[in-house]
Amino acid sequence: MQVATTRPAPARMARKLALSLAATLAVAGCDNELGSRINDGGFGNPTMNNILYQTGELDYTIVLSERFAREVPTTITFAFNSATLDGEAREILRRQAAFIRHFPEVRFSVYGHTDLVGSRAYNQRLGLRRARAAVDYLVSLGVERSRLEALVSLGETQPIVATETEERRNRRTVTEVSGFVRNNPLVLDGRYAQIVYRSYAGSGG
């Protein structure tokens, strides 16, 4: 069972500073949910970033990521200390799967998160279990596992709500566009626009 742990005073002070920063960012009205990867300036190393920019791949990855976030719920949440998908989470993942199947040239990543109750090590493991649960369900809906990645959990480090108490909105996974399938013919020809602007009618699938 997940339990709160006692932290040394310096660690607790550092945590309070982190929570304060998260609260400040939330109040500032960031366009992307805390934890978003595409627009955080960390898309690969500088050399790779430049290559992706020159070929157009980076721009189109961002455009498609924004489209995905507009047309499909990107986030599911979990009960306390659980990686079990409830009915609402399964419905959201069905909508995600329909979108993902419609774009076979695109790769996606699923990031796991937890609230701030419990130890950091435990929350890392729990966040990863949540990401894997989401990926497994998407695969069961016909999405190729090779296009999905359940990344090492972000654990408790990127809360939506800056609180050390139980908070369902922090217990989540977030699905995001992460790039293109390298060996796809359209990608090899650089026809990213043909992929990104393809017509799509959302469905639960």
Buried (B, 14 or more C-beta within 10 A) or exposed (E): EBEEEEBEEEEEEEBEEBBEEBBEEBEEEEEBBBBBBBEEEEBEEEEEBEEBEEEBBBBBBBBBBBBBBEBBBBBBBBEBBBBEBEEEBBBBBBBBBBBBBBBEBBBBBBBBBBBBBBBBEBBBBBBBBBBBBBBBBBBEBEBEEEBBBBBEBBBBBBBBBBBBEBBEBBBBBBBBBBBBBEEBEBBEEEBBEEBBEEEBEEEEB
